[in-house]
Amino acid sequence: MRSNIEAADLIEAAAAFLRDAEGALEGRMAFHAKVAANALAIAVRELREHPAEAEAEALGALLPDVPAGERVVAACARIRAGEWTVETPGLLDALEAGVAARLGVDNPRFPTLERLRGA
C-alpha cells in the first residue's frame, strides 16, 4: 500500500466512483453525478498540469522582472492600459500558450487545442 497518496489520486478515485454510480442513477441524479465527475476530472488535471504556472511562464519573456504569480495580472493591466497591443512582440504567442494550458485543463477535447499546441 502506498504511504503517500496524492490528492489528485484521491479525487480521481472519487470521480471514477461517480462515473460508475451514474449508470445506476436516473434523471437529475445521473446528470448531477456526471457534472460532479467532470468537475473532479478538471480538478485532477489542474493539480497535475499546473496551468497557472504554464501561463506565468509563457509571459516570462515579456515580464521578466515581475514575479511569476503576478504576471497574468500585470499583463492584463498593460493590455487594458493600451501599453500592449497585438503588435507587441511575443504577446500573441504568450497568450496562445496560456490559453492552451488552461484549455488543456478545462476542456481538453476543445477542437482548437490541437492547433494551439502545434499539432
C-alpha positions, 0 to 999 in steps of 0.5 A, a space after each residue: 500500500 502506498 504511504 503517500 497518496 496524492 490528492 489528485 489520486 484521491 479525487 480521481 478515485 472519487 470521480 471514477 466512483 461517480 462515473 460508475 454510480 451514474 449508470 445506476 442513477 436516473 434523471 437529475 441524479 445521473 446528470 448531477 453525478 456526471 457534472 460532479 465527475 467532470 468537475 473532479 476530472 478538471 480538478 485532477 488535471 489542474 493539480 497535475 498540469 499546473 496551468 497557472 504556472 504554464 501561463 506565468 511562464 509563457 509571459 516570462 519573456 515579456 515580464 521578466 522582472 515581475 514575479 511569476 504569480 503576478 504576471 497574468 495580472 500585470 499583463 492584463 493591466 498593460 493590455 487594458 492600459 493600451 501599453 500592449 497591443 497585438 503588435 507587441 512582440 511575443 504577446 500573441 504567442 504568450 497568450 496562445 500558450 496560456 490559453 492552451 494550458 488552461 484549455 488543456 485543463 478545462 476542456 481538453 477535447 476543445 477542437 482548437 487545442 490541437 492547433 494551439 499546441 502545434 499539432 
